């Protein structure tokens, strides 16, 4: 019967028993064992369609409308909206999270990147109204960076192709033959010399070390270990560092499921040893002192390193150089221009996989990468861990 097709569900769980909420068919989704607890977010699933609501009444009306359309033959896949396709795709990704095939942070990245393009097109737009021109305009007219647009566009195509394979998007639009050019995008990000990088790092030390020393340590690491990204470094915990062996393990990163293993320079091991050691589950890059409503021991936010970098640049009068360009990219270019390494060696150091000729990077011994990191390390800032004095190296 039509009335048995579809239902109202919620991703939320009962705070007392952890069980799922069940539709009471009247006014709410309730926990069967604790009826006083009800859901506040709702998901309507009807055949292969999904829609989300913050109101049970709206969800109930949506389900009733879909059942009515189905009974009269008006329910058509091409009448579905882009937002419904996106939610179905993210639900499938959530299943992969539950099976531990991808991490929850990866799911968040998918949502953020899809929201950029679906927000531009319009989540309520019908699938049949999405054509070549709409996608072309997103690429050509939006003000996002090339890489940002590329990341969103690639995931959108993955979503569309999966929906097509499942029969949810019978007739796909023609996709613009646009390809992301990594080298071109790299040139758009301003880089600096290693000398200026060292001066900025010195200023970060003066600004931050006595209050939040780990801001300085993290940015120094980004200048040195050029195959590590800011977000990856922020996810590191105390248990990921073996100080006796001088090893740093990056478990959460964007280039694969196998952890990155970094051999730290001795000066960086000494720097870590100068800081208080926390319990294994504590973030390595955390607040050592309270900041407004942030407690001691809380992990730095995503913009913490970037804000510290900007403060130092402002003090020195340096403009238009962001954290990524001033650390990872500048160090990579210095390896090529100053250290005399080949582009292939630089790709080994940074861990880029933009061409198959550099795939053997993943088979390098960590000692090989350590030699490249030693060349990338800033030469102006060394700290005596006992008294935290910055020493300038000529």
C-alpha positions as CSV (number, residue, x, y, z in Angstrom):
1,X,0.0,0.0,0.0
2,X,1.1,3.5,-0.7
3,X,0.7,4.5,2.9
4,X,3.4,2.0,3.8
5,X,6.0,3.5,1.4
6,X,8.6,5.8,3.0
7,X,8.9,7.1,6.5
8,X,10.2,9.8,8.8
9,X,13.5,9.2,10.6
10,X,16.2,11.0,12.5
11,X,20.0,10.8,12.7
12,X,19.6,11.8,16.4
13,X,19.6,9.3,19.2
14,X,18.1,9.1,22.6
15,X,20.5,10.7,25.1
16,X,19.6,8.2,27.8
17,X,19.9,4.8,26.0
18,X,21.3,5.8,22.6
19,X,18.5,4.1,20.8
20,X,16.8,5.4,17.6
21,X,13.7,7.6,17.7
22,X,10.5,6.1,16.3
23,X,7.7,7.9,14.6
24,X,4.6,7.9,16.8
25,X,2.5,8.7,13.7
26,X,1.0,11.7,15.5
27,X,3.3,14.5,16.5
28,X,6.9,13.4,17.0
29,X,9.7,10.9,16.8
30,X,10.1,9.4,20.3
31,X,12.3,7.0,22.1
32,X,10.2,3.8,22.7
33,X,11.8,3.4,26.2
34,X,11.9,7.1,27.2
35,X,8.9,8.8,25.6
36,X,9.8,12.2,27.1
37,X,12.8,12.4,24.7
38,X,11.9,13.4,21.2
39,X,13.9,14.2,18.0
40,X,14.5,17.8,16.9
41,X,15.7,17.0,13.3
42,X,13.9,14.9,10.8
43,X,14.7,13.0,7.6
44,X,11.9,12.0,5.1
45,X,12.9,8.9,3.0
46,X,10.6,7.9,0.2
47,X,11.8,5.3,-2.2
48,X,15.2,6.7,-3.3
49,X,14.6,10.3,-2.3
50,X,15.6,12.0,0.9
51,X,14.6,15.4,2.4
52,X,15.5,17.0,5.8
53,X,13.4,19.2,8.0
54,X,13.6,20.8,11.4
55,X,9.9,20.4,12.0
56,X,8.0,17.1,12.4
57,X,4.9,18.8,10.9
58,X,6.8,19.8,7.8
59,X,8.3,16.3,7.5
60,X,4.9,14.7,7.8
61,X,3.4,17.0,5.1
62,X,6.3,16.2,2.8
63,X,5.8,12.5,3.2
64,X,2.1,12.8,2.6
65,X,2.7,14.8,-0.6
66,X,5.1,12.2,-1.9
67,X,2.8,9.4,-1.2
68,X,0.0,11.2,-3.0
69,X,2.1,11.9,-6.0
70,X,3.2,8.3,-6.1
71,X,-0.4,7.1,-5.9
72,X,-1.5,9.4,-8.8
73,X,1.5,8.6,-10.9
74,X,2.9,12.1,-10.6
75,X,6.1,11.0,-8.8
76,X,9.0,11.3,-11.2
77,X,12.7,11.1,-10.6
78,X,13.3,14.2,-12.7
79,X,11.0,16.2,-10.4
80,X,13.5,15.6,-7.6
81,X,15.6,18.5,-6.4
82,X,19.4,18.9,-6.3
83,X,19.1,19.1,-2.5
84,X,17.4,15.7,-2.3
85,X,20.1,14.1,-4.4
86,X,22.8,15.7,-2.2
87,X,21.2,14.4,1.0
88,X,20.9,10.9,-0.4
89,X,24.6,11.0,-1.5
90,X,25.7,12.2,2.0
91,X,23.6,9.5,3.6
92,X,25.5,7.0,1.5
93,X,28.8,8.5,2.7
94,X,27.5,8.3,6.3
95,X,27.1,4.6,5.8
96,X,30.8,4.5,4.8
97,X,31.7,6.3,8.0
98,X,29.7,3.8,10.0
99,X,31.6,1.0,8.3
100,X,34.8,2.9,9.1
101,X,35.8,3.1,5.4
102,X,36.1,6.9,5.6
103,X,36.4,9.2,8.6
104,X,33.8,11.6,9.9
105,X,36.0,14.5,9.0
106,X,35.9,13.3,5.4
107,X,32.1,13.4,5.5
108,X,32.2,17.0,6.7
109,X,34.6,18.0,3.8
110,X,32.1,16.4,1.3
111,X,29.2,18.4,2.8
112,X,31.2,21.7,2.8
113,X,32.4,21.3,-0.8
114,X,29.0,20.2,-2.1
115,X,27.3,23.1,-0.4
116,X,29.4,25.6,-2.4
117,X,28.1,24.3,-5.8
118,X,24.6,23.3,-4.7
119,X,24.3,26.7,-3.0
120,X,25.2,28.4,-6.2
121,X,22.9,26.3,-8.4
122,X,20.1,26.2,-5.8
123,X,19.2,23.2,-3.7
124,X,15.5,23.4,-4.7
125,X,16.3,23.4,-8.4
126,X,14.8,20.4,-10.3
127,X,17.3,17.9,-11.8
128,X,15.8,18.4,-15.2
129,X,16.7,22.1,-15.0
130,X,20.4,21.6,-14.4
131,X,22.3,21.9,-17.6
132,X,25.7,22.6,-19.1
133,X,25.3,26.3,-18.8
134,X,24.6,26.2,-15.1
135,X,27.8,24.1,-14.4
136,X,29.8,26.3,-16.8
137,X,28.8,29.4,-14.9
138,X,29.8,28.0,-11.6
139,X,33.3,27.4,-13.0
140,X,33.6,30.6,-14.8
141,X,31.7,33.2,-12.7
142,X,32.1,32.3,-9.0
143,X,34.9,34.0,-7.1
144,X,36.2,30.9,-5.4
145,X,39.8,29.9,-6.0
146,X,40.5,27.5,-8.8
147,X,41.3,24.7,-6.4
148,X,38.2,25.4,-4.3
149,X,36.0,25.2,-7.5
150,X,37.8,22.1,-8.6
151,X,37.2,20.3,-5.3
152,X,33.5,21.1,-5.4
153,X,33.1,20.2,-9.0
154,X,34.8,16.8,-8.7
155,X,32.6,15.8,-5.8
156,X,29.5,17.1,-7.6
157,X,30.3,14.9,-10.6
158,X,30.9,11.9,-8.3
159,X,27.5,12.5,-6.7
160,X,25.7,12.9,-10.1
161,X,27.3,9.8,-11.6
162,X,26.3,7.7,-8.5
163,X,22.8,9.0,-8.7
164,X,22.7,8.1,-12.4
165,X,24.0,4.6,-11.8
166,X,21.3,4.1,-9.1
167,X,18.6,5.3,-11.5
168,X,17.9,8.5,-9.4
169,X,19.1,10.9,-12.1
170,X,18.1,9.3,-15.4
171,X,19.4,12.0,-17.8
172,X,22.6,13.7,-16.7
173,X,23.6,17.1,-18.0
174,X,26.6,17.5,-20.2
175,X,29.6,18.3,-18.0
176,X,32.0,21.1,-19.1
177,X,35.3,19.7,-20.1
178,X,37.2,21.7,-17.5
179,X,40.3,20.4,-15.8
180,X,42.1,21.8,-12.8
181,X,45.7,22.9,-13.4
182,X,47.7,22.5,-10.2
183,X,50.7,24.4,-11.5
184,X,48.6,27.4,-12.5
185,X,46.8,27.5,-9.1
186,X,50.1,27.3,-7.3
187,X,51.3,30.4,-9.1
188,X,48.2,32.3,-7.8
189,X,49.4,31.9,-4.2
190,X,52.2,34.4,-3.3
191,X,55.3,32.9,-1.9
192,X,58.3,34.4,0.0
193,X,62.0,33.8,0.4
194,X,63.3,31.6,3.2
195,X,64.9,34.7,4.7
196,X,61.6,36.5,5.1
197,X,60.0,33.2,6.2
198,X,62.5,33.1,9.0
199,X,61.9,36.7,10.0
200,X,58.1,36.0,10.2
201,X,58.8,32.9,12.3
202,X,61.0,34.9,14.6
203,X,58.1,37.4,15.0
204,X,55.6,34.6,15.7
205,X,57.9,33.4,18.5
206,X,58.0,36.9,20.0
207,X,54.3,37.2,19.7
208,X,53.1,33.8,20.8
209,X,55.7,31.7,22.6
210,X,55.2,33.0,26.2
211,X,51.5,32.6,26.0
212,X,50.7,29.9,23.4
213,X,54.0,28.3,22.5
214,X,52.4,25.5,20.4
215,X,51.4,28.1,17.8
216,X,55.0,28.8,17.1
217,X,55.9,25.1,17.2
218,X,53.2,24.2,14.7
219,X,54.1,26.9,12.2
220,X,57.7,26.0,12.5
221,X,56.8,22.4,11.6
222,X,54.7,23.7,8.6
223,X,57.8,25.5,7.3
224,X,60.0,22.4,7.7
225,X,57.8,19.3,7.0
226,X,56.4,20.3,3.7
227,X,54.4,17.2,3.2
228,X,52.2,18.1,6.1
229,X,49.2,20.4,5.8
230,X,47.9,22.7,8.6
231,X,44.7,20.7,9.1
232,X,46.6,17.5,9.3
233,X,49.0,18.9,11.9
234,X,46.1,20.2,14.1
235,X,44.7,16.6,14.2
236,X,47.8,15.2,15.8
237,X,47.6,13.9,19.4
238,X,50.3,13.3,22.0
239,X,50.2,9.6,21.3
240,X,51.2,10.3,17.7
241,X,54.6,11.5,18.8
242,X,57.5,9.3,19.7
243,X,60.1,11.7,21.1
244,X,62.7,9.0,21.9
245,X,62.7,7.9,18.3
246,X,62.0,11.4,16.9
247,X,58.9,10.2,15.0
248,X,55.7,12.1,14.2
249,X,52.7,10.1,12.8
250,X,50.0,11.9,10.8
251,X,47.0,9.6,10.9
252,X,44.4,11.9,9.3
253,X,45.4,13.3,6.0
254,X,44.0,13.7,2.5
255,X,46.4,11.6,0.4
256,X,45.4,8.1,1.6
257,X,44.5,5.8,4.4
258,X,48.1,4.9,5.3
259,X,49.5,7.2,8.0
260,X,52.3,9.6,7.1
261,X,55.4,9.0,9.2
262,X,57.7,11.9,9.7
263,X,61.2,11.8,11.1
264,X,61.6,15.0,13.2
265,X,64.8,17.0,13.2
266,X,66.6,16.9,16.5
267,X,66.1,20.6,17.1
268,X,62.3,20.0,16.9
269,X,62.4,17.0,19.2
270,X,64.2,19.3,21.7
271,X,61.6,21.9,21.2
272,X,58.8,19.4,22.0
273,X,60.7,18.2,25.0
274,X,60.7,21.7,26.4
275,X,56.9,21.7,26.5
276,X,54.7,20.0,29.1
277,X,53.7,16.5,28.0
278,X,50.0,15.6,28.1
279,X,48.2,12.3,28.4
280,X,48.2,10.2,25.1
281,X,44.7,11.3,24.1
282,X,45.4,15.1,24.4
283,X,45.9,17.2,21.3
284,X,49.5,18.0,20.6
285,X,48.6,21.5,19.4
286,X,46.4,22.8,22.2
287,X,45.8,25.8,24.3
288,X,48.3,26.0,27.2
289,X,46.4,28.9,28.7
290,X,42.7,29.7,28.7
291,X,41.5,32.1,26.0
292,X,38.1,33.7,26.5
293,X,35.7,30.7,26.7
294,X,38.3,28.1,25.5
295,X,39.6,25.8,28.2
296,X,43.2,24.8,28.8
297,X,44.0,21.7,26.8
298,X,41.4,22.3,24.1
299,X,42.6,21.7,20.5
300,X,43.5,24.7,18.4
301,X,40.8,25.7,16.0
302,X,41.2,25.4,12.2
303,X,42.3,29.1,11.9
304,X,44.7,29.3,14.9
305,X,47.9,28.9,12.9
306,X,46.6,31.3,10.2
307,X,45.7,34.0,12.7
308,X,49.1,33.8,14.4
309,X,50.8,34.0,10.9
310,X,48.7,37.1,10.0
311,X,49.5,38.8,13.2
312,X,53.3,38.4,12.6
313,X,52.9,39.5,9.0
314,X,51.0,42.6,10.0
315,X,53.7,43.5,12.5
316,X,56.4,43.2,9.8
317,X,54.4,45.0,7.1
318,X,54.2,41.8,5.0
319,X,51.0,41.7,2.9
320,X,49.2,39.1,0.7
321,X,51.1,36.1,2.0
322,X,48.8,33.5,3.6
323,X,49.9,30.7,5.9
324,X,49.9,28.0,3.2
325,X,51.8,30.1,0.7
326,X,54.3,31.3,3.3
327,X,55.1,27.9,4.8
328,X,54.5,24.8,2.6
329,X,54.7,26.4,-0.8
330,X,57.6,28.8,0.0
331,X,59.6,26.0,1.5
332,X,58.9,23.8,-1.5
333,X,60.0,26.5,-4.0
334,X,63.1,27.1,-1.9
335,X,64.0,23.4,-2.2
336,X,64.0,23.9,-5.9
337,X,65.6,27.4,-6.3
338,X,68.0,27.5,-3.3
339,X,68.8,23.9,-2.5
340,X,69.0,22.9,-6.1
341,X,66.7,20.0,-5.9
342,X,64.9,18.8,-9.0
343,X,61.1,19.2,-9.4
344,X,60.8,15.4,-8.9
345,X,62.6,15.6,-5.6
346,X,60.4,18.5,-4.5
347,X,57.3,16.4,-5.2
348,X,58.8,13.7,-3.1
349,X,59.2,16.1,-0.2
350,X,55.7,17.6,-0.5
351,X,53.9,14.3,-1.1
352,X,51.9,15.7,-4.1
353,X,50.3,13.0,-6.3
354,X,49.3,15.2,-9.2
355,X,51.2,13.1,-11.8
356,X,51.9,9.4,-11.9
357,X,55.6,9.9,-12.4
358,X,55.9,10.8,-8.7
359,X,53.8,7.9,-7.3
360,X,57.0,6.2,-6.0
361,X,57.1,8.9,-3.3
362,X,55.0,6.5,-1.2
363,X,57.7,3.9,-1.3
364,X,60.5,6.2,0.0
365,X,62.1,5.4,3.3
366,X,61.3,8.1,5.9
367,X,65.0,8.8,6.2
368,X,65.0,9.9,2.6
369,X,62.3,12.4,3.3
370,X,64.0,13.5,6.4
371,X,67.0,14.7,4.4
372,X,64.7,16.8,2.3
373,X,63.0,18.2,5.4
374,X,66.4,19.2,6.8
375,X,66.9,21.3,3.7
376,X,63.5,22.9,4.0
377,X,63.9,23.8,7.7
378,X,64.1,27.6,8.5
379,X,67.7,28.5,9.1
380,X,67.0,31.7,11.2
381,X,65.2,30.3,14.2
382,X,66.7,27.9,16.7
383,X,65.6,27.9,20.3
384,X,67.5,26.9,23.4
385,X,64.8,24.8,25.1
386,X,66.2,25.8,28.5
387,X,65.7,29.5,28.3
388,X,63.7,29.8,25.0
389,X,66.2,32.2,23.5
390,X,65.9,32.7,19.7
391,X,69.3,32.3,18.1
392,X,69.9,33.7,14.6
393,X,72.0,31.4,12.4
394,X,73.9,33.0,9.5
